Amino acid sequence: MPRPPRPASRSSRPAPRAQPAPRRVAKAPPAEPRLILFNKPFDVLTQFSDEQGRATLKDFIAIPGIYPAGRLDRDSEGLLLLTNDGRLQARIADPKHKLAKTYWVQVEGEPDETQLQRLRDGVELNDGPTLPAQARRIEAPELWARNPPVRFRQSIPTSWLELVIREGRNRQVRRMTAAVGLPTLRLVRVRIGPWSLDGLGLGEWKEVAARLD
């Protein structure tokens, strides 16, 4: 009678493969928060590249890893904030924080008290009414020469206003002044919250403490 086959010995079974120990990938330490104040010239885009070859932030600032906290139109001038910190960027740029932004605005015409009060009360725009603003007439400020210069109409006088708003709609200041009959000719942002243009020449930047108290 044939014998039944012997069971394979343990030594003849293939040894299980050892599982590699999990590798720990060291995380780079977070970059230190940085905040840059930049005096943006007219005709410069608030981005670091442009396929059409127009002037951008890269032509003035060589700091990797930062990005604008909010925007400033190509045809506007003045204070732009840049940071590498997402939370700080949100606090500066997000309208819900209602950070005050101060503009000096050269307008066509001479504003009367009724027009200024309309700006203070809030102006009805095509995307809804604006929040109340601070608005007052000021003397012509001492500013750098704009290149190219503003084009004036000889028969119509111009005036300067200071506007303080707490929103960030697209081209909001220009639309507000136009709505009350005062077209904007030149727009310069001079302050955002606690930060201002003080000590900054045209096209210059400086680094400050990256915090918003």
Secondary structure, DSSP 4 states (H G I P E B T S, - for coil): -PPPPPPPPGGGSPPPPPPPPPPPPPPPPPPPP-EEEEEEPTT--SSS--TT----GGGT---TT-EESS---TT-EEEEEEES-HHHHHHHH-GGG---EEEEEEEES---HHHHHHHHH--EETTEEPPP-EEEEEPPP--PPPSSPPP--TTS-EEEEEEEES---TTHHHHHHHHTT--EEEEEEEEETTEE-TT--TT-EEEE-----
